[in-house]
Amino acid sequence: MDGTLLHLPDEEVLTWRYPKRVGESMEFGCPLLRLVVLVECGTRAVIAAAFGPERDG
């Protein structure tokens, strides 16, 4: 199992589902998508994958 965060374009079409990080007084950075993948060790075949907003753990 492995996971990573991918940067998304800063467009309104995406920011409703994948929000930017929020500081004390403003939003900053690019929206992030969390990707988690289950891979077989020997063949490195992808068995399953799931993605969602960064806030989903």
mmCIF file of the N, C-alpha and C atoms, coordinates in Angstrom:
data_MODEL
# 
_entry.id   MODEL 
# 
loop_
_atom_site.group_PDB 
_atom_site.id 
_atom_site.type_symbol 
_atom_site.label_atom_id 
_atom_site.label_alt_id 
_atom_site.label_comp_id 
_atom_site.label_asym_id 
_atom_site.label_entity_id 
_atom_site.label_seq_id 
_atom_site.pdbx_PDB_ins_code 
_atom_site.Cartn_x 
_atom_site.Cartn_y 
_atom_site.Cartn_z 
_atom_site.occupancy 
_atom_site.B_iso_or_equiv 
_atom_site.pdbx_formal_charge 
_atom_site.auth_seq_id 
_atom_site.auth_comp_id 
_atom_site.auth_asym_id 
_atom_site.auth_atom_id 
_atom_site.pdbx_PDB_model_num 
ATOM 1   N N  . MET A 1 1  ? 0.861   -1.161 0.000   1.00 0.00 ? 1  MET A N  1 
ATOM 2   C CA . MET A 1 1  ? 0.000   0.000  0.000   1.00 0.00 ? 1  MET A CA 1 
ATOM 3   C C  . MET A 1 1  ? 0.906   1.221  0.000   1.00 0.00 ? 1  MET A C  1 
ATOM 4   N N  . ASP A 1 2  ? 0.542   2.202  -0.827  1.00 0.00 ? 2  ASP A N  1 
ATOM 5   C CA . ASP A 1 2  ? 1.320   3.430  -0.900  1.00 0.00 ? 2  ASP A CA 1 
ATOM 6   C C  . ASP A 1 2  ? 0.374   4.587  -1.145  1.00 0.00 ? 2  ASP A C  1 
ATOM 7   N N  . GLY A 1 3  ? 0.752   5.760  -0.687  1.00 0.00 ? 3  GLY A N  1 
ATOM 8   C CA . GLY A 1 3  ? -0.081  6.938  -0.875  1.00 0.00 ? 3  GLY A CA 1 
ATOM 9   C C  . GLY A 1 3  ? 0.768   8.149  -1.213  1.00 0.00 ? 3  GLY A C  1 
ATOM 10  N N  . THR A 1 4  ? 0.154   9.110  -1.864  1.00 0.00 ? 4  THR A N  1 
ATOM 11  C CA . THR A 1 4  ? 0.843   10.332 -2.235  1.00 0.00 ? 4  THR A CA 1 
ATOM 12  C C  . THR A 1 4  ? -0.170  11.461 -2.395  1.00 0.00 ? 4  THR A C  1 
ATOM 13  N N  . LEU A 1 5  ? 0.327   12.680 -2.474  1.00 0.00 ? 5  LEU A N  1 
ATOM 14  C CA . LEU A 1 5  ? -0.511  13.847 -2.737  1.00 0.00 ? 5  LEU A CA 1 
ATOM 15  C C  . LEU A 1 5  ? -0.111  14.427 -4.082  1.00 0.00 ? 5  LEU A C  1 
ATOM 16  N N  . LEU A 1 6  ? -1.088  14.764 -4.915  1.00 0.00 ? 6  LEU A N  1 
ATOM 17  C CA . LEU A 1 6  ? -0.841  15.342 -6.230  1.00 0.00 ? 6  LEU A CA 1 
ATOM 18  C C  . LEU A 1 6  ? -1.396  16.755 -6.273  1.00 0.00 ? 6  LEU A C  1 
ATOM 19  N N  . HIS A 1 7  ? -0.644  17.676 -6.859  1.00 0.00 ? 7  HIS A N  1 
ATOM 20  C CA . HIS A 1 7  ? -1.101  19.057 -7.026  1.00 0.00 ? 7  HIS A CA 1 
ATOM 21  C C  . HIS A 1 7  ? -2.091  19.128 -8.185  1.00 0.00 ? 7  HIS A C  1 
ATOM 22  N N  . LEU A 1 8  ? -3.174  19.872 -7.989  1.00 0.00 ? 8  LEU A N  1 
ATOM 23  C CA . LEU A 1 8  ? -4.179  20.083 -9.026  1.00 0.00 ? 8  LEU A CA 1 
ATOM 24  C C  . LEU A 1 8  ? -4.134  21.531 -9.497  1.00 0.00 ? 8  LEU A C  1 
ATOM 25  N N  . PRO A 1 9  ? -4.624  21.794 -10.711 1.00 0.00 ? 9  PRO A N  1 
ATOM 26  C CA . PRO A 1 9  ? -4.695  23.188 -11.181 1.00 0.00 ? 9  PRO A CA 1 
ATOM 27  C C  . PRO A 1 9  ? -5.590  24.022 -10.268 1.00 0.00 ? 9  PRO A C  1 
ATOM 28  N N  . ASP A 1 10 ? -5.242  25.274 -10.100 1.00 0.00 ? 10 ASP A N  1 
ATOM 29  C CA . ASP A 1 10 ? -6.005  26.190 -9.249  1.00 0.00 ? 10 ASP A CA 1 
ATOM 30  C C  . ASP A 1 10 ? -7.153  26.789 -10.059 1.00 0.00 ? 10 ASP A C  1 
ATOM 31  N N  . GLU A 1 11 ? -8.211  25.994 -10.250 1.00 0.00 ? 11 GLU A N  1 
ATOM 32  C CA . GLU A 1 11 ? -9.383  26.414 -11.019 1.00 0.00 ? 11 GLU A CA 1 
ATOM 33  C C  . GLU A 1 11 ? -10.637 26.218 -10.181 1.00 0.00 ? 11 GLU A C  1 
ATOM 34  N N  . GLU A 1 12 ? -11.606 27.097 -10.357 1.00 0.00 ? 12 GLU A N  1 
ATOM 35  C CA . GLU A 1 12 ? -12.847 27.012 -9.572  1.00 0.00 ? 12 GLU A CA 1 
ATOM 36  C C  . GLU A 1 12 ? -13.582 25.692 -9.780  1.00 0.00 ? 12 GLU A C  1 
ATOM 37  N N  . VAL A 1 13 ? -13.452 25.114 -10.945 1.00 0.00 ? 13 VAL A N  1 
ATOM 38  C CA . VAL A 1 13 ? -14.119 23.843 -11.234 1.00 0.00 ? 13 VAL A CA 1 
ATOM 39  C C  . VAL A 1 13 ? -13.644 22.751 -10.273 1.00 0.00 ? 13 VAL A C  1 
ATOM 40  N N  . LEU A 1 14 ? -12.403 22.829 -9.815  1.00 0.00 ? 14 LEU A N  1 
ATOM 41  C CA . LEU A 1 14 ? -11.831 21.812 -8.931  1.00 0.00 ? 14 LEU A CA 1 
ATOM 42  C C  . LEU A 1 14 ? -11.856 22.193 -7.461  1.00 0.00 ? 14 LEU A C  1 
ATOM 43  N N  . THR A 1 15 ? -11.767 23.475 -7.146  1.00 0.00 ? 15 THR A N  1 
ATOM 44  C CA . THR A 1 15 ? -11.610 23.873 -5.736  1.00 0.00 ? 15 THR A CA 1 
ATOM 45  C C  . THR A 1 15 ? -12.848 23.642 -4.888  1.00 0.00 ? 15 THR A C  1 
ATOM 46  N N  . TRP A 1 16 ? -14.011 23.428 -5.458  1.00 0.00 ? 16 TRP A N  1 
ATOM 47  C CA . TRP A 1 16 ? -15.194 23.112 -4.631  1.00 0.00 ? 16 TRP A CA 1 
ATOM 48  C C  . TRP A 1 16 ? -15.046 21.730 -4.018  1.00 0.00 ? 16 TRP A C  1 
ATOM 49  N N  . ARG A 1 17 ? -14.391 20.784 -4.713  1.00 0.00 ? 17 ARG A N  1 
ATOM 50  C CA . ARG A 1 17 ? -14.208 19.422 -4.213  1.00 0.00 ? 17 ARG A CA 1 
ATOM 51  C C  . ARG A 1 17 ? -12.853 19.233 -3.544  1.00 0.00 ? 17 ARG A C  1 
ATOM 52  N N  . TYR A 1 18 ? -11.836 19.897 -4.067  1.00 0.00 ? 18 TYR A N  1 
ATOM 53  C CA . TYR A 1 18 ? -10.467 19.801 -3.568  1.00 0.00 ? 18 TYR A CA 1 
ATOM 54  C C  . TYR A 1 18 ? -10.019 21.198 -3.118  1.00 0.00 ? 18 TYR A C  1 
ATOM 55  N N  . PRO A 1 19 ? -10.348 21.599 -1.906  1.00 0.00 ? 19 PRO A N  1 
ATOM 56  C CA . PRO A 1 19 ? -10.056 22.968 -1.461  1.00 0.00 ? 19 PRO A CA 1 
ATOM 57  C C  . PRO A 1 19 ? -8.565  23.201 -1.236  1.00 0.00 ? 19 PRO A C  1 
ATOM 58  N N  . LYS A 1 20 ? -8.203  24.480 -1.230  1.00 0.00 ? 20 LYS A N  1 
ATOM 59  C CA . LYS A 1 20 ? -6.835  24.881 -0.896  1.00 0.00 ? 20 LYS A CA 1 
ATOM 60  C C  . LYS A 1 20 ? -6.653  24.775 0.611   1.00 0.00 ? 20 LYS A C  1 
ATOM 61  N N  . ARG A 1 21 ? -5.412  24.830 1.055   1.00 0.00 ? 21 ARG A N  1 
ATOM 62  C CA . ARG A 1 21 ? -5.148  24.864 2.497   1.00 0.00 ? 21 ARG A CA 1 
ATOM 63  C C  . ARG A 1 21 ? -5.553  26.217 3.035   1.00 0.00 ? 21 ARG A C  1 
ATOM 64  N N  . VAL A 1 22 ? -5.987  26.253 4.279   1.00 0.00 ? 22 VAL A N  1 
ATOM 65  C CA . VAL A 1 22 ? -6.470  27.494 4.883   1.00 0.00 ? 22 VAL A CA 1 
ATOM 66  C C  . VAL A 1 22 ? -5.576  27.860 6.058   1.00 0.00 ? 22 VAL A C  1 
ATOM 67  N N  . GLY A 1 23 ? -5.038  29.089 6.008   1.00 0.00 ? 23 GLY A N  1 
ATOM 68  C CA . GLY A 1 23 ? -4.240  29.609 7.111   1.00 0.00 ? 23 GLY A CA 1 
ATOM 69  C C  . GLY A 1 23 ? -5.128  30.407 8.048   1.00 0.00 ? 23 GLY A C  1 
ATOM 70  N N  . GLU A 1 24 ? -4.520  31.230 8.891   1.00 0.00 ? 24 GLU A N  1 
ATOM 71  C CA . GLU A 1 24 ? -5.285  32.033 9.843   1.00 0.00 ? 24 GLU A CA 1 
ATOM 72  C C  . GLU A 1 24 ? -6.144  33.077 9.147   1.00 0.00 ? 24 GLU A C  1 
ATOM 73  N N  . SER A 1 25 ? -5.638  33.638 8.041   1.00 0.00 ? 25 SER A N  1 
ATOM 74  C CA . SER A 1 25 ? -6.392  34.729 7.419   1.00 0.00 ? 25 SER A CA 1 
ATOM 75  C C  . SER A 1 25 ? -6.638  34.544 5.925   1.00 0.00 ? 25 SER A C  1 
ATOM 76  N N  . MET A 1 26 ? -6.081  33.479 5.291   1.00 0.00 ? 26 MET A N  1 
ATOM 77  C CA . MET A 1 26 ? -6.290  33.326 3.856   1.00 0.00 ? 26 MET A CA 1 
ATOM 78  C C  . MET A 1 26 ? -6.014  31.897 3.393   1.00 0.00 ? 26 MET A C  1 
ATOM 79  N N  . GLU A 1 27 ? -6.491  31.594 2.177   1.00 0.00 ? 27 GLU A N  1 
ATOM 80  C CA . GLU A 1 27 ? -6.177  30.327 1.531   1.00 0.00 ? 27 GLU A CA 1 
ATOM 81  C C  . GLU A 1 27 ? -4.827  30.468 0.832   1.00 0.00 ? 27 GLU A C  1 
ATOM 82  N N  . PHE A 1 28 ? -4.109  29.352 0.683   1.00 0.00 ? 28 PHE A N  1 
ATOM 83  C CA . PHE A 1 28 ? -2.821  29.414 0.013   1.00 0.00 ? 28 PHE A CA 1 
ATOM 84  C C  . PHE A 1 28 ? -2.506  28.082 -0.653  1.00 0.00 ? 28 PHE A C  1 
ATOM 85  N N  . GLY A 1 29 ? -1.558  28.096 -1.581  1.00 0.00 ? 29 GLY A N  1 
ATOM 86  C CA . GLY A 1 29 ? -1.097  26.887 -2.249  1.00 0.00 ? 29 GLY A CA 1 
ATOM 87  C C  . GLY A 1 29 ? -2.065  26.382 -3.299  1.00 0.00 ? 29 GLY A C  1 
ATOM 88  N N  . CYS A 1 30 ? -1.756  25.219 -3.811  1.00 0.00 ? 30 CYS A N  1 
ATOM 89  C CA . CYS A 1 30 ? -2.606  24.567 -4.822  1.00 0.00 ? 30 CYS A CA 1 
ATOM 90  C C  . CYS A 1 30 ? -3.503  23.555 -4.128  1.00 0.00 ? 30 CYS A C  1 
ATOM 91  N N  . PRO A 1 31 ? -4.666  23.251 -4.730  1.00 0.00 ? 31 PRO A N  1 
ATOM 92  C CA . PRO A 1 31 ? -5.483  22.162 -4.200  1.00 0.00 ? 31 PRO A CA 1 
ATOM 93  C C  . PRO A 1 31 ? -4.705  20.843 -4.299  1.00 0.00 ? 31 PRO A C  1 
ATOM 94  N N  . LEU A 1 32 ? -4.922  19.947 -3.341  1.00 0.00 ? 32 LEU A N  1 
ATOM 95  C CA . LEU A 1 32 ? -4.220  18.663 -3.334  1.00 0.00 ? 32 LEU A CA 1 
ATOM 96  C C  . LEU A 1 32 ? -5.209  17.503 -3.421  1.00 0.00 ? 32 LEU A C  1 
ATOM 97  N N  . LEU A 1 33 ? -4.821  16.468 -4.155  1.00 0.00 ? 33 LEU A N  1 
ATOM 98  C CA . LEU A 1 33 ? -5.601  15.243 -4.292  1.00 0.00 ? 33 LEU A CA 1 
ATOM 99  C C  . LEU A 1 33 ? -4.803  14.138 -3.614  1.00 0.00 ? 33 LEU A C  1 
ATOM 100 N N  . ARG A 1 34 ? -5.441  13.378 -2.714  1.00 0.00 ? 34 ARG A N  1 
ATOM 101 C CA . ARG A 1 34 ? -4.773  12.252 -2.041  1.00 0.00 ? 34 ARG A CA 1 
ATOM 102 C C  . ARG A 1 34 ? -5.041  10.987 -2.857  1.00 0.00 ? 34 ARG A C  1 
ATOM 103 N N  . LEU A 1 35 ? -3.973  10.273 -3.230  1.00 0.00 ? 35 LEU A N  1 
ATOM 104 C CA . LEU A 1 35 ? -4.058  9.036  -4.006  1.00 0.00 ? 35 LEU A CA 1 
ATOM 105 C C  . LEU A 1 35 ? -3.458  7.909  -3.186  1.00 0.00 ? 35 LEU A C  1 
ATOM 106 N N  . VAL A 1 36 ? -4.217  6.818  -2.997  1.00 0.00 ? 36 VAL A N  1 
ATOM 107 C CA . VAL A 1 36 ? -3.748  5.638  -2.270  1.00 0.00 ? 36 VAL A CA 1 
ATOM 108 C C  . VAL A 1 36 ? -3.910  4.443  -3.199  1.00 0.00 ? 36 VAL A C  1 
ATOM 109 N N  . VAL A 1 37 ? -2.841  3.629  -3.319  1.00 0.00 ? 37 VAL A N  1 
ATOM 110 C CA . VAL A 1 37 ? -2.835  2.518  -4.263  1.00 0.00 ? 37 VAL A CA 1 
ATOM 111 C C  . VAL A 1 37 ? -2.376  1.252  -3.552  1.00 0.00 ? 37 VAL A C  1 
ATOM 112 N N  . LEU A 1 38 ? -3.022  0.135  -3.871  1.00 0.00 ? 38 LEU A N  1 
ATOM 113 C CA . LEU A 1 38 ? -2.609  -1.182 -3.390  1.00 0.00 ? 38 LEU A CA 1 
ATOM 114 C C  . LEU A 1 38 ? -1.938  -1.892 -4.561  1.00 0.00 ? 38 LEU A C  1 
ATOM 115 N N  . VAL A 1 39 ? -0.646  -2.257 -4.388  1.00 0.00 ? 39 VAL A N  1 
ATOM 116 C CA . VAL A 1 39 ? 0.158   -2.832 -5.462  1.00 0.00 ? 39 VAL A CA 1 
ATOM 117 C C  . VAL A 1 39 ? 0.685   -4.196 -5.027  1.00 0.00 ? 39 VAL A C  1 
ATOM 118 N N  . GLU A 1 40 ? 0.675   -5.152 -5.952  1.00 0.00 ? 40 GLU A N  1 
ATOM 119 C CA . GLU A 1 40 ? 1.233   -6.482 -5.685  1.00 0.00 ? 40 GLU A CA 1 
ATOM 120 C C  . GLU A 1 40 ? 2.759   -6.391 -5.697  1.00 0.00 ? 40 GLU A C  1 
ATOM 121 N N  . CYS A 1 41 ? 3.412   -7.054 -4.753  1.00 0.00 ? 41 CYS A N  1 
ATOM 122 C CA . CYS A 1 41 ? 4.874   -6.920 -4.612  1.00 0.00 ? 41 CYS A CA 1 
ATOM 123 C C  . CYS A 1 41 ? 5.654   -7.482 -5.797  1.00 0.00 ? 41 CYS A C  1 
ATOM 124 N N  . GLY A 1 42 ? 5.406   -8.716 -6.199  1.00 0.00 ? 42 GLY A N  1 
ATOM 125 C CA . GLY A 1 42 ? 6.216   -9.355 -7.234  1.00 0.00 ? 42 GLY A CA 1 
ATOM 126 C C  . GLY A 1 42 ? 6.063   -8.739 -8.613  1.00 0.00 ? 42 GLY A C  1 
ATOM 127 N N  . THR A 1 43 ? 4.830   -8.581 -9.073  1.00 0.00 ? 43 THR A N  1 
ATOM 128 C CA . THR A 1 43 ? 4.584   -8.092 -10.436 1.00 0.00 ? 43 THR A CA 1 
ATOM 129 C C  . THR A 1 43 ? 4.361   -6.591 -10.509 1.00 0.00 ? 43 THR A C  1 
ATOM 130 N N  . ARG A 1 44 ? 4.200   -5.956 -9.359  1.00 0.00 ? 44 ARG A N  1 
ATOM 131 C CA . ARG A 1 44 ? 3.886   -4.521 -9.275  1.00 0.00 ? 44 ARG A CA 1 
ATOM 132 C C  . ARG A 1 44 ? 2.564   -4.174 -9.960  1.00 0.00 ? 44 ARG A C  1 
ATOM 133 N N  . ALA A 1 45 ? 1.667   -5.139 -10.006 1.00 0.00 ? 45 ALA A N  1 
ATOM 134 C CA . ALA A 1 45 ? 0.348   -4.911 -10.598 1.00 0.00 ? 45 ALA A CA 1 
ATOM 135 C C  . ALA A 1 45 ? -0.506  -4.083 -9.631  1.00 0.00 ? 45 ALA A C  1 
ATOM 136 N N  . VAL A 1 46 ? -1.238  -3.115 -10.164 1.00 0.00 ? 46 VAL A N  1 
ATOM 137 C CA . VAL A 1 46 ? -2.140  -2.296 -9.351  1.00 0.00 ? 46 VAL A CA 1 
ATOM 138 C C  . VAL A 1 46 ? -3.410  -3.102 -9.089  1.00 0.00 ? 46 VAL A C  1 
ATOM 139 N N  . ILE A 1 47 ? -3.708  -3.365 -7.826  1.00 0.00 ? 47 ILE A N  1 
ATOM 140 C CA . ILE A 1 47 ? -4.877  -4.142 -7.450  1.00 0.00 ? 47 ILE A CA 1 
ATOM 141 C C  . ILE A 1 47 ? -6.068  -3.223 -7.207  1.00 0.00 ? 47 ILE A C  1 
ATOM 142 N N  . ALA A 1 48 ? -5.840  -2.105 -6.555  1.00 0.00 ? 48 ALA A N  1 
ATOM 143 C CA . ALA A 1 48 ? -6.917  -1.148 -6.264  1.00 0.00 ? 48 ALA A CA 1 
ATOM 144 C C  . ALA A 1 48 ? -6.319  0.238  -6.093  1.00 0.00 ? 48 ALA A C  1 
ATOM 145 N N  . ALA A 1 49 ? -7.141  1.255  -6.360  1.00 0.00 ? 49 ALA A N  1 
ATOM 146 C CA . ALA A 1 49 ? -6.713  2.639  -6.177  1.00 0.00 ? 49 ALA A CA 1 
ATOM 147 C C  . ALA A 1 49 ? -7.910  3.456  -5.711  1.00 0.00 ? 49 ALA A C  1 
ATOM 148 N N  . ALA A 1 50 ? -7.637  4.449  -4.892  1.00 0.00 ? 50 ALA A N  1 
ATOM 149 C CA . ALA A 1 50 ? -8.693  5.342  -4.406  1.00 0.00 ? 50 ALA A CA 1 
ATOM 150 C C  . ALA A 1 50 ? -8.123  6.747  -4.327  1.00 0.00 ? 50 ALA A C  1 
ATOM 151 N N  . PHE A 1 51 ? -8.965  7.731  -4.608  1.00 0.00 ? 51 PHE A N  1 
ATOM 152 C CA . PHE A 1 51 ? -8.515  9.115  -4.518  1.00 0.00 ? 51 PHE A CA 1 
ATOM 153 C C  . PHE A 1 51 ? -9.619  9.987  -3.957  1.00 0.00 ? 51 PHE A C  1 
ATOM 154 N N  . GLY A 1 52 ? -9.217  11.122 -3.402  1.00 0.00 ? 52 GLY A N  1 
ATOM 155 C CA . GLY A 1 52 ? -10.160 12.062 -2.813  1.00 0.00 ? 52 GLY A CA 1 
ATOM 156 C C  . GLY A 1 52 ? -9.425  13.290 -2.336  1.00 0.00 ? 52 GLY A C  1 
ATOM 157 N N  . PRO A 1 53 ? -10.128 14.184 -1.652  1.00 0.00 ? 53 PRO A N  1 
ATOM 158 C CA . PRO A 1 53 ? -9.496  15.405 -1.143  1.00 0.00 ? 53 PRO A CA 1 
ATOM 159 C C  . PRO A 1 53 ? -8.447  15.094 -0.085  1.00 0.00 ? 53 PRO A C  1 
ATOM 160 N N  . GLU A 1 54 ? -7.550  16.036 0.112   1.00 0.00 ? 54 GLU A N  1 
ATOM 161 C CA . GLU A 1 54 ? -6.478  15.864 1.095   1.00 0.00 ? 54 GLU A CA 1 
ATOM 162 C C  . GLU A 1 54 ? -7.025  15.624 2.500   1.00 0.00 ? 54 GLU A C  1 
ATOM 163 N N  . ARG A 1 55 ? -8.147  16.267 2.845   1.00 0.00 ? 55 ARG A N  1 
ATOM 164 C CA . ARG A 1 55 ? -8.684  16.137 4.209   1.00 0.00 ? 55 ARG A CA 1 
ATOM 165 C C  . ARG A 1 55 ? -9.192  14.723 4.522   1.00 0.00 ? 55 ARG A C  1 
ATOM 166 N N  . ASP A 1 56 ? -9.500  13.901 3.498   1.00 0.00 ? 56 ASP A N  1 
ATOM 167 C CA . ASP A 1 56 ? -9.893  12.509 3.725   1.00 0.00 ? 56 ASP A CA 1 
ATOM 168 C C  . ASP A 1 56 ? -8.657  11.698 4.025   1.00 0.00 ? 56 ASP A C  1 
ATOM 169 N N  . GLY A 1 57 ? -8.624  11.062 5.180   1.00 0.00 ? 57 GLY A N  1 
ATOM 170 C CA . GLY A 1 57 ? -7.422  10.365 5.593   1.00 0.00 ? 57 GLY A CA 1 
ATOM 171 C C  . GLY A 1 57 ? -7.329  8.947  5.174   1.00 0.00 ? 57 GLY A C  1 
# 
